[in-house]
C-alpha cells in the first residue's frame, strides 16, 4: 500500500483507503476529501496515473474521466498497485 501521489505515470492502482475521511462535514480538509469522493475517487475504484511531474496537481484517469487533484490530497489516498 502506498500514497496515490507516489505512483509513476502509466501505473494503475486500486484505492484501498482515504485517510482522514470520517463522513462529510464542514471543515477544509474534510470538504476536500468529500469532494474527491464526489469526483469518483472511492475505495475499490481503479485509477491510472496520467501525469505526476513537477509541482502542480496530478492528473488521474478514473473510469472514463480525467481528474486533477492536489498533491496534499493525493498523499491521503492510499492505493494498491496493480501488476
TASUL-V299330 format. One record per backbone hydrogen bond with DSSP energy under -0.5 kcal/mol. NH is the residue of the N-H (numbers start at 1). CO is the residue of the C=O. E is the energy in kcal/mol with one decimal. If there is no record, write none. Layout:
{{NH & CO & E} {NH & CO & E}}
//
This chain:
{{2 & 79 & -2.4} {4 & 74 & -0.9} {4 & 77 & -3.0} {5 & 74 & -0.9} {6 & 3 & -2.0} {7 & 4 & -1.8} {10 & 49 & -3.1} {11 & 8 & -2.0} {13 & 47 & -2.2} {14 & 80 & -2.4} {15 & 45 & -2.8} {16 & 78 & -2.6} {17 & 78 & -1.6} {19 & 17 & -0.6} {19 & 76 & -3.0} {21 & 18 & -1.4} {22 & 20 & -0.8} {22 & 23 & -0.7} {25 & 23 & -0.6} {31 & 27 & -2.6} {32 & 28 & -2.0} {33 & 29 & -2.1} {34 & 30 & -2.4} {35 & 31 & -2.3} {36 & 32 & -2.1} {37 & 33 & -1.7} {38 & 34 & -2.2} {39 & 35 & -1.5} {40 & 37 & -1.5} {41 & 36 & -2.3} {42 & 40 & -1.4} {44 & 15 & -3.2} {45 & 42 & -2.1} {47 & 13 & -3.1} {48 & 61 & -1.7} {49 & 11 & -2.6} {50 & 48 & -0.5} {50 & 59 & -2.8} {51 & 59 & -1.8} {58 & 69 & -2.7} {59 & 51 & -2.4} {60 & 67 & -3.3} {61 & 48 & -2.5} {62 & 60 & -0.5} {62 & 65 & -2.5} {63 & 46 & -0.7} {65 & 62 & -2.7} {67 & 60 & -2.7} {69 & 58 & -2.1} {74 & 70 & -2.1} {75 & 71 & -1.7} {76 & 73 & -1.4} {77 & 74 & -0.8} {78 & 17 & -2.8} {78 & 76 & -0.7} {79 & 2 & -3.3} {80 & 14 & -2.4} {81 & 79 & -0.5} {82 & 12 & -2.7}}
//
